Structures are given as structure tokens and as C-alpha cells.
């Protein structure tokens, strides 16, 4: 077969493909778009799962971030650091997607100006903290346990009260006792 005949046959196949060829091209096209969509989706998930992204809006940069910078989770003798997503975004993929969906609702406060100043942020801080605490208690402090696990705690090295509490947590979870560990407690917290 001459080159010109091969070109004509290829041209004919392109413009008048057989059913088998058409189905194959459709399947390949869907697979390619699926891979591109999945890759783009995962890329976007990871881009929004960084401390840099979290503090890109001034509400977070100017309010909870400075509080966090003064804690052991930010700077400590070992250099092990927990970032915003380590504490606020679950690691399992399906739970991460659900958390990201919930986070879009939190953008409401930014868009409406509900928390756009320090004063407004402080006025709503207890409500926002209670939402986080409620979620952490419901998940048995899952994100805390990514780094801290009762099974690996050396309670012999802990102070008396901490050792007793950690040996027998009595159905409590990390956040029950450790509120304010990474952010200052809201001013009106004691009233609760």
C-alpha cells in the first residue's frame, strides 16, 4: 500500500469511522478527561490544604494565626510542627472532601464581612470555637491522634495529674481537656 493510499484510508477512518473505532475513541476520550478532572481535583484539594492557603485571607492571618504562633504546636524543641490542616482537616479522603465542603460555608463569614475586623472576629470567636470543639469531640479528636496516641504515651514521664488522666481517659477525648492548646480561648469562654 502506497503512502498516499494509507493517508486516504486514515482520512476516511477519521471522517467515517467504524462503530468499533468510534466506541474506542469515545472511551479513550472519557478516560483522558476523567484522568485530567481527577488530577485537577486532587491538585486543588492539596493546594487548599496548606498553611499558606489557610492564612491567605486576612481574617485567619490576623486573628488565629498569631495566637497559634505562640504555641508549642508552632515552635518547640523538636522542630515537629502541626500546621492548620493537620488539626482542622481529616486525613481520610472522603472526610477531607466533606470538610472542604463545610469550609465553603465558612466563606460566608468572609464574604458578608461578619468577621472582617478583629472586633467582629472576637465577637464570634466563641461560636466558631464551639463548632470546632463539637466536631473534634464527635470525631474523638481524630486529628489530634494523628500525632498523639494513648498507646504510645509514656505516662511515667508525665506529671501526676496528666498521667492519671491519660491512663484512664474516662470516655473523654483530647479536646475535652485541651481547649486553648493551639489558640487562645475566647474571652467569654469562662462564662460558659
N, C-alpha and C positions, 0 to 999 in steps of 0.2 A: 504494500500500500504506500503510495506516494505521500509526501508531506502535505501537499495541498488537499488530498483526499482525507487525511487524518484531521486536518483543520476543519474541513467541511463537516465531517462526522461529529467532531466535538461541538461545532457551532450548532448543528442540528439537535444534538443531545441536550445542549443548553436551552434552546428555544422550544423544543418539543420533547421533553424528557419522558422516559417510560415511567409507569406507575412506581416501580421498584426504586428507580433513581430519585423520583420526586419524594417518596416517603423517606428515603435515606437522607436527602438534603434537608428536609423538614426536621427530622430527628437530630441531625448534626447541628442545625441552626438553634433548636431549642436547647440542646446541651451546651452549646457555646454561650448563649445568653444566660442560661442558668448558672454556669460557672462564673461568668462576669458579674451577675447580680449577687451571687453568694459571696464572691470575693470582695465586692464593693461594700456589701452589708457588713461583713466581718471587719473590713478595714475601718468603716465608720464607727462600729462598736468599739474597736480598740482606740481609735482617735479620741472618742468621748470618754475613755476610761483611763485618763491620766490626770495627775495633779495639775499640770499646765492647763488642761481644758477646764478643770473644776474652778480654778481661780482666774479664769479669763473674764469673768464678769465681776464688776467692782463690788457687788453685794457679798460675794464669797471672799474675794481678795481682801476687802477692807474690814470684814467682820469676823467670821470664824477662823480664817487663815492665821491672823496674828495671834489668836488665842492658842491655836494648835502649835505654832512655832515655839511656844514657851513650855511645851510638854515633853515628856520622855519619849513619846511616840515620834517626835520630830528629830530630836538630838539626844544621844545617850552615849555611854562609854563604849558600847559595842559597835556602833555605827549601823545597826539594824534599824530601818526606818519604815514606819507604816504611813502610806500616803492616803489621800482622801478615798480613792476607790477600794483600797484594802479594807477599810472599815465600813464603807457605805454601799459597796456593790458586791453582790454574791459572786462566787466563782463558777458554780454550775451554770451552764449556758442558758438553760430555759429560765432560771431565776434571774440571771443577768438581764435577759430581754424584758422580763416583767418589770424589773427595777428601772430600766431605761424608759419604759412606757410610763411608769409612775412619775419619773423625773420630768417628763414633758409637762405634766400637770403642775409641777413646781415652777415652771417657767411663767405661769400665770402671775405669780408674785412679782416677778421681774418686769413683765410687760405692762402690768397695771400700775406699777410704782408702789405696790403695797409694802415693799421692803427696800426701797431705793435709797434711803438715808440711814445713817447709824441709829437715829432715834426710832424710826419705823421698824428697823430690824430688831432692836432691843425690845420694842413693844410686842413683837410677835415671836420673840425667841423662845419663850416657854412653850407656846403652842407647837412650834417647829421641833423643839427638843422632845416633847412628849410623843410626837409622831415617830421620831427616830427611835426613842426608847421602846415604844409599843412594838414597832417592827422588830427590834433586836430581841425583845423578850419572846415574841411569837416564834422567832427562828432559833430560840435557845442560844442566842449570841453566836450564831454560826460564823460570822466574820471574825469575831474575837478568837474563836477556836481555830482559825486558820494558822494562827501563830501561838496561841496559848492553849494547852490541853491539860486537864487534870491529871491524866495518866503520866505525864512527863514532868509534873511539878515536883520539885524536891521540897516538900513541906518542912523537912528538918532544917532547912536554911531560912525559912520564913519566920516572922515574929509569931508569938504565941497565938494571938487572935486570928491572924491571917491563916496560920497553919490549921487551926481548929475549923475555921470556916471552909477552907479548901478541902480538908479531909472529908467533911460531911456538908455538902452544899445545900442540903435540906430542900431540894426541888427548886432552888434559886438558880438564876443564870447570871453570867458575868455582869451585865448592865444593871442588875438589881442593886448591887453594892458599889459598882464602879462608875456611877454617873459623874460627869465632870472630869473624867480622866484625860480626855483629849481636847475638851473645850470648857471654858468657864461655865459654871452653872448660871442659868438665868437669874436676874436679880430677884424676881418674885418667886423663885423656886421654894424657898423656906416656907412661904405662905401655904404651899400645898401640903 
